[in-house]
Amino acid sequence: MRKRFPGTARLRTCPCGPTPRAPGSDVRVQVEAEGERVMKSLHPTDWVVLLDERGRPVTSEQLAQLIAECADASHRSLTFVIGGPYGHGSQVAGRANDKIRLSSLVLNHEVALLVLAEQLYRAWTILKGEKYHH
């Protein structure tokens, strides 16, 4: 994936995978533990976008616009957070600047990452006026 993006685009994945849950334990405890790990990886100036099935739908053009606006605002990083199987912790949800969905379908973490990577590349080509999008 990194080979297709220009040198000016910095991509980093920060796997904060699901916390193992003991049988019968509270799901919210697991979600909040995952959220704490995500929060530790965020910088105060990051623009944080949650990927969530209940987020607002966006087109490829709208995603490109979001990226352009964040670049213009000089945020340290535009950070997309993919939730675990039970969603996002309350701290992460409270820290988010935006919440979007990649699909009306529920996607597992790996598929969501793949779709996000393709859409980021597509957004980059839209912003550069390249022919990949259409």
Secondary structure, DSSP 4 states (H G I P E B T S, - for coil): -GGGS-TT--------PPPP--TT--HHHHHHHHHHHHHHH--TT-EEEEEEEEEEE--HHHHHHHHHHHHHTT-S-EEEEE-BTTB--HHHHHH-SEEEES-SS---HHHHHHHHHHHHHHHHHHHHT-TT--
